Amino acid sequence: GRCRFALGMQDGTIPDFRLSASSAWSDSTAARHGRLGRSDGDGAWCPAGPVFPAEQEFLEVDLGRLHVVTLVGTQGRHAGGHGREFAHQYR
């Protein structure tokens, strides 16, 4: 079997209805905008407010069936080339 192939977050194979989030700043930063290489909306999923270590904000991707995930690609917010916001750590 193939061990390293994209599951569809960038190309849209994973449909928007399979994406959810704990919160969103606005409709233009909703879960559906949390895809790699996209600049629609504000170019990212953003939680409703500043995130502090004790908070549990998340972006959830329902893969539809069981997968062994070996790599995860991330990027910061696009925001028309002006975005400088990105996660500093993941859990």
DRENBAVO-499920 format. One record per atom (N, C-alpha, C): atom name; x, y, z; residue in three letters. Coordinates in Angstrom, 2 decimals. Layout:
// residues N
pt site: CA | X: X | Y: Y | Z: Z | code: ALA
...
END
This chain:
// residues 91
pt site: N | X: 0.80 | Y: -1.19 | Z: 0.00 | code: GLY
pt site: CA | X: 0.00 | Y: 0.00 | Z: 0.00 | code: GLY
pt site: C | X: 0.85 | Y: 1.26 | Z: 0.00 | code: GLY
pt site: N | X: 0.20 | Y: 2.34 | Z: -0.33 | code: ARG
pt site: CA | X: 0.88 | Y: 3.64 | Z: -0.33 | code: ARG
pt site: C | X: 0.95 | Y: 4.18 | Z: 1.09 | code: ARG
pt site: N | X: 2.11 | Y: 4.66 | Z: 1.47 | code: CYS
pt site: CA | X: 2.29 | Y: 5.18 | Z: 2.83 | code: CYS
pt site: C | X: 2.22 | Y: 6.70 | Z: 2.89 | code: CYS
pt site: N | X: 2.56 | Y: 7.37 | Z: 1.81 | code: ARG
pt site: CA | X: 2.62 | Y: 8.83 | Z: 1.85 | code: ARG
pt site: C | X: 1.84 | Y: 9.42 | Z: 0.68 | code: ARG
pt site: N | X: 0.62 | Y: 9.78 | Z: 0.94 | code: PHE
pt site: CA | X: -0.18 | Y: 10.47 | Z: -0.06 | code: PHE
pt site: C | X: -1.15 | Y: 11.40 | Z: 0.65 | code: PHE
pt site: N | X: -1.46 | Y: 12.49 | Z: -0.01 | code: ALA
pt site: CA | X: -2.38 | Y: 13.48 | Z: 0.56 | code: ALA
pt site: C | X: -3.79 | Y: 12.90 | Z: 0.64 | code: ALA
pt site: N | X: -4.49 | Y: 13.22 | Z: 1.71 | code: LEU
pt site: CA | X: -5.84 | Y: 12.72 | Z: 1.90 | code: LEU
pt site: C | X: -6.91 | Y: 13.65 | Z: 1.35 | code: LEU
pt site: N | X: -6.55 | Y: 14.88 | Z: 0.99 | code: GLY
pt site: CA | X: -7.51 | Y: 15.74 | Z: 0.32 | code: GLY
pt site: C | X: -7.87 | Y: 17.06 | Z: 0.95 | code: GLY
pt site: N | X: -7.09 | Y: 17.54 | Z: 1.91 | code: MET
pt site: CA | X: -7.39 | Y: 18.85 | Z: 2.49 | code: MET
pt site: C | X: -7.05 | Y: 19.99 | Z: 1.54 | code: MET
pt site: N | X: -6.05 | Y: 19.83 | Z: 0.73 | code: GLN
pt site: CA | X: -5.67 | Y: 20.91 | Z: -0.19 | code: GLN
pt site: C | X: -6.53 | Y: 20.91 | Z: -1.44 | code: GLN
pt site: N | X: -6.75 | Y: 19.75 | Z: -2.03 | code: ASP
pt site: CA | X: -7.45 | Y: 19.70 | Z: -3.32 | code: ASP
pt site: C | X: -8.96 | Y: 19.60 | Z: -3.20 | code: ASP
pt site: N | X: -9.50 | Y: 19.51 | Z: -1.98 | code: GLY
pt site: CA | X: -10.94 | Y: 19.48 | Z: -1.78 | code: GLY
pt site: C | X: -11.56 | Y: 18.10 | Z: -1.81 | code: GLY
pt site: N | X: -10.74 | Y: 17.04 | Z: -1.92 | code: THR
pt site: CA | X: -11.27 | Y: 15.68 | Z: -1.86 | code: THR
pt site: C | X: -12.04 | Y: 15.47 | Z: -0.56 | code: THR
pt site: N | X: -11.53 | Y: 16.01 | Z: 0.52 | code: ILE
pt site: CA | X: -12.28 | Y: 16.02 | Z: 1.78 | code: ILE
pt site: C | X: -13.24 | Y: 17.21 | Z: 1.70 | code: ILE
pt site: N | X: -14.55 | Y: 16.96 | Z: 1.65 | code: PRO
pt site: CA | X: -15.51 | Y: 18.06 | Z: 1.47 | code: PRO
pt site: C | X: -15.65 | Y: 18.93 | Z: 2.72 | code: PRO
pt site: N | X: -16.13 | Y: 20.15 | Z: 2.52 | code: ASP
pt site: CA | X: -16.30 | Y: 21.11 | Z: 3.61 | code: ASP
pt site: C | X: -17.12 | Y: 20.56 | Z: 4.77 | code: ASP
pt site: N | X: -18.13 | Y: 19.73 | Z: 4.48 | code: PHE
pt site: CA | X: -18.99 | Y: 19.25 | Z: 5.57 | code: PHE
pt site: C | X: -18.24 | Y: 18.32 | Z: 6.52 | code: PHE
pt site: N | X: -17.07 | Y: 17.87 | Z: 6.16 | code: ARG
pt site: CA | X: -16.25 | Y: 17.03 | Z: 7.04 | code: ARG
pt site: C | X: -15.29 | Y: 17.84 | Z: 7.91 | code: ARG
pt site: N | X: -15.36 | Y: 19.16 | Z: 7.82 | code: LEU
pt site: CA | X: -14.50 | Y: 20.04 | Z: 8.61 | code: LEU
pt site: C | X: -15.34 | Y: 20.74 | Z: 9.67 | code: LEU
pt site: N | X: -14.85 | Y: 20.76 | Z: 10.89 | code: SER
pt site: CA | X: -15.53 | Y: 21.49 | Z: 11.96 | code: SER
pt site: C | X: -14.47 | Y: 22.08 | Z: 12.89 | code: SER
pt site: N | X: -14.89 | Y: 23.01 | Z: 13.72 | code: ALA
pt site: CA | X: -13.95 | Y: 23.68 | Z: 14.62 | code: ALA
pt site: C | X: -14.65 | Y: 24.02 | Z: 15.93 | code: ALA
pt site: N | X: -13.84 | Y: 24.21 | Z: 16.95 | code: SER
pt site: CA | X: -14.36 | Y: 24.57 | Z: 18.27 | code: SER
pt site: C | X: -15.03 | Y: 25.94 | Z: 18.26 | code: SER
pt site: N | X: -14.55 | Y: 26.84 | Z: 17.40 | code: SER
pt site: CA | X: -15.12 | Y: 28.18 | Z: 17.25 | code: SER
pt site: C | X: -14.52 | Y: 28.80 | Z: 15.99 | code: SER
pt site: N | X: -15.00 | Y: 29.96 | Z: 15.61 | code: ALA
pt site: CA | X: -14.44 | Y: 30.69 | Z: 14.46 | code: ALA
pt site: C | X: -14.58 | Y: 32.18 | Z: 14.71 | code: ALA
pt site: N | X: -13.58 | Y: 32.94 | Z: 14.32 | code: TRP
pt site: CA | X: -13.59 | Y: 34.39 | Z: 14.47 | code: TRP
pt site: C | X: -14.73 | Y: 35.00 | Z: 13.67 | code: TRP
pt site: N | X: -14.92 | Y: 34.52 | Z: 12.43 | code: SER
pt site: CA | X: -15.99 | Y: 35.01 | Z: 11.55 | code: SER
pt site: C | X: -16.24 | Y: 33.97 | Z: 10.48 | code: SER
pt site: N | X: -17.22 | Y: 34.21 | Z: 9.62 | code: ASP
pt site: CA | X: -17.50 | Y: 33.28 | Z: 8.53 | code: ASP
pt site: C | X: -16.30 | Y: 33.16 | Z: 7.59 | code: ASP
pt site: N | X: -15.54 | Y: 34.22 | Z: 7.43 | code: SER
pt site: CA | X: -14.38 | Y: 34.19 | Z: 6.53 | code: SER
pt site: C | X: -13.19 | Y: 33.44 | Z: 7.12 | code: SER
pt site: N | X: -13.31 | Y: 33.01 | Z: 8.39 | code: THR
pt site: CA | X: -12.26 | Y: 32.19 | Z: 9.02 | code: THR
pt site: C | X: -12.86 | Y: 30.90 | Z: 9.58 | code: THR
pt site: N | X: -13.99 | Y: 30.47 | Z: 9.01 | code: ALA
pt site: CA | X: -14.64 | Y: 29.24 | Z: 9.45 | code: ALA
pt site: C | X: -13.79 | Y: 28.02 | Z: 9.08 | code: ALA
pt site: N | X: -14.16 | Y: 26.87 | Z: 9.61 | code: ALA
pt site: CA | X: -13.38 | Y: 25.64 | Z: 9.42 | code: ALA
pt site: C | X: -13.09 | Y: 25.35 | Z: 7.94 | code: ALA
pt site: N | X: -14.03 | Y: 25.64 | Z: 7.06 | code: ARG
pt site: CA | X: -13.83 | Y: 25.33 | Z: 5.63 | code: ARG
pt site: C | X: -12.66 | Y: 26.10 | Z: 5.02 | code: ARG
pt site: N | X: -12.21 | Y: 27.16 | Z: 5.68 | code: HIS
pt site: CA | X: -11.07 | Y: 27.93 | Z: 5.17 | code: HIS
pt site: C | X: -9.73 | Y: 27.41 | Z: 5.71 | code: HIS
pt site: N | X: -9.76 | Y: 26.34 | Z: 6.50 | code: GLY
pt site: CA | X: -8.54 | Y: 25.78 | Z: 7.07 | code: GLY
pt site: C | X: -7.87 | Y: 24.77 | Z: 6.17 | code: GLY
pt site: N | X: -7.70 | Y: 25.10 | Z: 4.92 | code: ARG
pt site: CA | X: -7.07 | Y: 24.20 | Z: 3.95 | code: ARG
pt site: C | X: -5.73 | Y: 24.75 | Z: 3.51 | code: ARG
pt site: N | X: -4.82 | Y: 23.88 | Z: 3.14 | code: LEU
pt site: CA | X: -3.51 | Y: 24.30 | Z: 2.66 | code: LEU
pt site: C | X: -3.61 | Y: 25.03 | Z: 1.33 | code: LEU
pt site: N | X: -2.80 | Y: 26.05 | Z: 1.17 | code: GLY
pt site: CA | X: -2.66 | Y: 26.72 | Z: -0.13 | code: GLY
pt site: C | X: -3.87 | Y: 27.50 | Z: -0.60 | code: GLY
pt site: N | X: -4.77 | Y: 27.84 | Z: 0.29 | code: ARG
pt site: CA | X: -5.99 | Y: 28.55 | Z: -0.11 | code: ARG
pt site: C | X: -5.91 | Y: 29.99 | Z: 0.37 | code: ARG
pt site: N | X: -6.46 | Y: 30.90 | Z: -0.42 | code: SER
pt site: CA | X: -6.49 | Y: 32.30 | Z: 0.00 | code: SER
pt site: C | X: -7.92 | Y: 32.83 | Z: 0.03 | code: SER
pt site: N | X: -8.93 | Y: 31.96 | Z: -0.20 | code: ASP
pt site: CA | X: -10.32 | Y: 32.42 | Z: -0.10 | code: ASP
pt site: C | X: -10.64 | Y: 32.70 | Z: 1.37 | code: ASP
pt site: N | X: -11.66 | Y: 33.49 | Z: 1.59 | code: GLY
pt site: CA | X: -11.95 | Y: 33.93 | Z: 2.95 | code: GLY
pt site: C | X: -10.74 | Y: 34.73 | Z: 3.43 | code: GLY
pt site: N | X: -10.36 | Y: 34.52 | Z: 4.65 | code: ASP
pt site: CA | X: -9.14 | Y: 35.15 | Z: 5.17 | code: ASP
pt site: C | X: -7.95 | Y: 34.20 | Z: 5.11 | code: ASP
pt site: N | X: -8.11 | Y: 33.10 | Z: 4.37 | code: GLY
pt site: CA | X: -6.99 | Y: 32.20 | Z: 4.13 | code: GLY
pt site: C | X: -6.62 | Y: 31.29 | Z: 5.28 | code: GLY
pt site: N | X: -7.54 | Y: 31.09 | Z: 6.23 | code: ALA
pt site: CA | X: -7.24 | Y: 30.20 | Z: 7.35 | code: ALA
pt site: C | X: -8.48 | Y: 30.00 | Z: 8.21 | code: ALA
pt site: N | X: -8.45 | Y: 28.97 | Z: 9.03 | code: TRP
pt site: CA | X: -9.39 | Y: 28.87 | Z: 10.14 | code: TRP
pt site: C | X: -8.76 | Y: 29.64 | Z: 11.29 | code: TRP
pt site: N | X: -9.54 | Y: 30.48 | Z: 11.95 | code: CYS
pt site: CA | X: -9.07 | Y: 31.22 | Z: 13.13 | code: CYS
pt site: C | X: -10.12 | Y: 31.06 | Z: 14.23 | code: CYS
pt site: N | X: -9.70 | Y: 30.74 | Z: 15.45 | code: PRO
pt site: CA | X: -10.66 | Y: 30.63 | Z: 16.56 | code: PRO
pt site: C | X: -11.26 | Y: 31.99 | Z: 16.90 | code: PRO
pt site: N | X: -12.32 | Y: 31.96 | Z: 17.70 | code: ALA
pt site: CA | X: -13.09 | Y: 33.17 | Z: 17.99 | code: ALA
pt site: C | X: -12.32 | Y: 34.25 | Z: 18.72 | code: ALA
pt site: N | X: -11.31 | Y: 33.91 | Z: 19.46 | code: GLY
pt site: CA | X: -10.55 | Y: 34.92 | Z: 20.20 | code: GLY
pt site: C | X: -9.12 | Y: 34.48 | Z: 20.41 | code: GLY
pt site: N | X: -8.36 | Y: 35.28 | Z: 21.11 | code: PRO
pt site: CA | X: -6.97 | Y: 34.89 | Z: 21.40 | code: PRO
pt site: C | X: -6.93 | Y: 33.54 | Z: 22.11 | code: PRO
pt site: N | X: -5.95 | Y: 32.74 | Z: 21.76 | code: VAL
pt site: CA | X: -5.83 | Y: 31.40 | Z: 22.35 | code: VAL
pt site: C | X: -4.75 | Y: 31.42 | Z: 23.42 | code: VAL
pt site: N | X: -5.13 | Y: 30.95 | Z: 24.58 | code: PHE
pt site: CA | X: -4.20 | Y: 30.84 | Z: 25.71 | code: PHE
pt site: C | X: -3.94 | Y: 29.37 | Z: 25.99 | code: PHE
pt site: N | X: -2.83 | Y: 29.03 | Z: 26.62 | code: PRO
pt site: CA | X: -2.47 | Y: 27.62 | Z: 26.81 | code: PRO
pt site: C | X: -3.56 | Y: 26.74 | Z: 27.43 | code: PRO
pt site: N | X: -4.37 | Y: 27.29 | Z: 28.32 | code: ALA
pt site: CA | X: -5.40 | Y: 26.48 | Z: 28.98 | code: ALA
pt site: C | X: -6.61 | Y: 26.23 | Z: 28.08 | code: ALA
pt site: N | X: -6.73 | Y: 26.93 | Z: 26.98 | code: GLU
pt site: CA | X: -7.89 | Y: 26.78 | Z: 26.09 | code: GLU
pt site: C | X: -7.68 | Y: 25.61 | Z: 25.15 | code: GLU
pt site: N | X: -8.77 | Y: 25.05 | Z: 24.71 | code: GLN
pt site: CA | X: -8.73 | Y: 23.86 | Z: 23.86 | code: GLN
pt site: C | X: -9.38 | Y: 24.13 | Z: 22.51 | code: GLN
pt site: N | X: -8.87 | Y: 25.07 | Z: 21.75 | code: GLU
pt site: CA | X: -9.39 | Y: 25.34 | Z: 20.41 | code: GLU
pt site: C | X: -8.89 | Y: 24.27 | Z: 19.46 | code: GLU
pt site: N | X: -9.71 | Y: 23.89 | Z: 18.48 | code: PHE
pt site: CA | X: -9.28 | Y: 22.85 | Z: 17.56 | code: PHE
pt site: C | X: -9.98 | Y: 22.96 | Z: 16.21 | code: PHE
pt site: N | X: -9.33 | Y: 22.44 | Z: 15.20 | code: LEU
pt site: CA | X: -9.88 | Y: 22.22 | Z: 13.87 | code: LEU
pt site: C | X: -9.97 | Y: 20.72 | Z: 13.71 | code: LEU
pt site: N | X: -11.15 | Y: 20.20 | Z: 13.40 | code: GLU
pt site: CA | X: -11.36 | Y: 18.76 | Z: 13.28 | code: GLU
pt site: C | X: -11.62 | Y: 18.39 | Z: 11.83 | code: GLU
pt site: N | X: -10.97 | Y: 17.34 | Z: 11.38 | code: VAL
pt site: CA | X: -11.14 | Y: 16.82 | Z: 10.02 | code: VAL
pt site: C | X: -11.64 | Y: 15.39 | Z: 10.13 | code: VAL
pt site: N | X: -12.85 | Y: 15.13 | Z: 9.65 | code: ASP
pt site: CA | X: -13.41 | Y: 13.78 | Z: 9.61 | code: ASP
pt site: C | X: -12.93 | Y: 13.15 | Z: 8.30 | code: ASP
pt site: N | X: -12.07 | Y: 12.16 | Z: 8.39 | code: LEU
pt site: CA | X: -11.50 | Y: 11.53 | Z: 7.19 | code: LEU
pt site: C | X: -12.45 | Y: 10.53 | Z: 6.54 | code: LEU
pt site: N | X: -13.59 | Y: 10.27 | Z: 7.16 | code: GLY
pt site: CA | X: -14.59 | Y: 9.41 | Z: 6.55 | code: GLY
pt site: C | X: -14.39 | Y: 7.93 | Z: 6.82 | code: GLY
pt site: N | X: -13.16 | Y: 7.51 | Z: 7.01 | code: ARG
pt site: CA | X: -12.84 | Y: 6.13 | Z: 7.35 | code: ARG
pt site: C | X: -11.49 | Y: 6.12 | Z: 8.05 | code: ARG
pt site: N | X: -11.09 | Y: 4.96 | Z: 8.55 | code: LEU
pt site: CA | X: -9.84 | Y: 4.84 | Z: 9.29 | code: LEU
pt site: C | X: -8.64 | Y: 5.04 | Z: 8.37 | code: LEU
pt site: N | X: -7.71 | Y: 5.87 | Z: 8.80 | code: HIS
pt site: CA | X: -6.44 | Y: 6.10 | Z: 8.11 | code: HIS
pt site: C | X: -5.33 | Y: 6.12 | Z: 9.15 | code: HIS
pt site: N | X: -4.15 | Y: 5.72 | Z: 8.75 | code: VAL
pt site: CA | X: -2.97 | Y: 5.93 | Z: 9.58 | code: VAL
pt site: C | X: -2.34 | Y: 7.22 | Z: 9.09 | code: VAL
pt site: N | X: -2.38 | Y: 8.25 | Z: 9.90 | code: VAL
pt site: CA | X: -1.85 | Y: 9.56 | Z: 9.52 | code: VAL
pt site: C | X: -0.40 | Y: 9.64 | Z: 9.99 | code: VAL
pt site: N | X: 0.51 | Y: 9.85 | Z: 9.03 | code: THR
pt site: CA | X: 1.94 | Y: 9.87 | Z: 9.35 | code: THR
pt site: C | X: 2.56 | Y: 11.25 | Z: 9.21 | code: THR
pt site: N | X: 1.92 | Y: 12.15 | Z: 8.50 | code: LEU
pt site: CA | X: 2.40 | Y: 13.52 | Z: 8.31 | code: LEU
pt site: C | X: 1.22 | Y: 14.48 | Z: 8.34 | code: LEU
pt site: N | X: 1.44 | Y: 15.66 | Z: 8.85 | code: VAL
pt site: CA | X: 0.43 | Y: 16.72 | Z: 8.83 | code: VAL
pt site: C | X: 1.12 | Y: 17.99 | Z: 8.36 | code: VAL
pt site: N | X: 0.59 | Y: 18.60 | Z: 7.31 | code: GLY
pt site: CA | X: 1.14 | Y: 19.87 | Z: 6.82 | code: GLY
pt site: C | X: 0.33 | Y: 21.03 | Z: 7.36 | code: GLY
pt site: N | X: 1.00 | Y: 22.08 | Z: 7.77 | code: THR
pt site: CA | X: 0.32 | Y: 23.28 | Z: 8.27 | code: THR
pt site: C | X: 0.96 | Y: 24.52 | Z: 7.67 | code: THR
pt site: N | X: 0.24 | Y: 25.62 | Z: 7.75 | code: GLN
pt site: CA | X: 0.77 | Y: 26.91 | Z: 7.30 | code: GLN
pt site: C | X: 0.08 | Y: 28.01 | Z: 8.08 | code: GLN
pt site: N | X: 0.62 | Y: 29.19 | Z: 8.04 | code: GLY
pt site: CA | X: 0.01 | Y: 30.34 | Z: 8.70 | code: GLY
pt site: C | X: -1.11 | Y: 30.93 | Z: 7.85 | code: GLY
pt site: N | X: -1.75 | Y: 31.95 | Z: 8.39 | code: ARG
pt site: CA | X: -2.87 | Y: 32.61 | Z: 7.71 | code: ARG
pt site: C | X: -2.37 | Y: 33.44 | Z: 6.54 | code: ARG
pt site: N | X: -3.09 | Y: 33.37 | Z: 5.42 | code: HIS
pt site: CA | X: -2.70 | Y: 34.10 | Z: 4.21 | code: HIS
pt site: C | X: -3.06 | Y: 35.58 | Z: 4.31 | code: HIS
pt site: N | X: -4.33 | Y: 35.88 | Z: 4.49 | code: ALA
pt site: CA | X: -4.84 | Y: 37.26 | Z: 4.64 | code: ALA
pt site: C | X: -4.28 | Y: 38.21 | Z: 3.60 | code: ALA
pt site: N | X: -4.39 | Y: 37.83 | Z: 2.34 | code: GLY
pt site: CA | X: -3.94 | Y: 38.69 | Z: 1.25 | code: GLY
pt site: C | X: -2.45 | Y: 38.98 | Z: 1.30 | code: GLY
pt site: N | X: -1.68 | Y: 38.05 | Z: 1.84 | code: GLY
pt site: CA | X: -0.24 | Y: 38.23 | Z: 1.93 | code: GLY
pt site: C | X: 0.20 | Y: 38.99 | Z: 3.16 | code: GLY
pt site: N | X: -0.76 | Y: 39.41 | Z: 4.00 | code: HIS
pt site: CA | X: -0.43 | Y: 40.19 | Z: 5.20 | code: HIS
pt site: C | X: -0.54 | Y: 39.39 | Z: 6.49 | code: HIS
pt site: N | X: -0.97 | Y: 38.15 | Z: 6.39 | code: GLY
pt site: CA | X: -1.15 | Y: 37.33 | Z: 7.59 | code: GLY
pt site: C | X: 0.17 | Y: 36.91 | Z: 8.19 | code: GLY
pt site: N | X: 0.29 | Y: 37.10 | Z: 9.48 | code: ARG
pt site: CA | X: 1.50 | Y: 36.68 | Z: 10.19 | code: ARG
pt site: C | X: 1.11 | Y: 35.85 | Z: 11.41 | code: ARG
pt site: N | X: 0.01 | Y: 35.16 | Z: 11.32 | code: GLU
pt site: CA | X: -0.50 | Y: 34.39 | Z: 12.44 | code: GLU
pt site: C | X: -0.35 | Y: 32.91 | Z: 12.14 | code: GLU
pt site: N | X: 0.17 | Y: 32.18 | Z: 13.09 | code: PHE
pt site: CA | X: 0.36 | Y: 30.74 | Z: 12.90 | code: PHE
pt site: C | X: 0.49 | Y: 30.08 | Z: 14.27 | code: PHE
pt site: N | X: 0.25 | Y: 28.79 | Z: 14.31 | code: ALA
pt site: CA | X: 0.37 | Y: 28.03 | Z: 15.56 | code: ALA
pt site: C | X: 1.83 | Y: 27.87 | Z: 15.93 | code: ALA
pt site: N | X: 2.12 | Y: 28.04 | Z: 17.20 | code: HIS
pt site: CA | X: 3.48 | Y: 27.86 | Z: 17.70 | code: HIS
pt site: C | X: 3.72 | Y: 26.44 | Z: 18.19 | code: HIS
pt site: N | X: 2.63 | Y: 25.74 | Z: 18.53 | code: GLN
pt site: CA | X: 2.77 | Y: 24.36 | Z: 18.96 | code: GLN
pt site: C | X: 1.45 | Y: 23.64 | Z: 18.76 | code: GLN
pt site: N | X: 1.52 | Y: 22.31 | Z: 18.74 | code: TYR
pt site: CA | X: 0.35 | Y: 21.46 | Z: 18.53 | code: TYR
pt site: C | X: 0.33 | Y: 20.40 | Z: 19.62 | code: TYR
pt site: N | X: -0.89 | Y: 19.94 | Z: 19.93 | code: ARG
pt site: CA | X: -1.03 | Y: 18.83 | Z: 20.88 | code: ARG
pt site: C | X: -1.81 | Y: 17.73 | Z: 20.23 | code: ARG
END
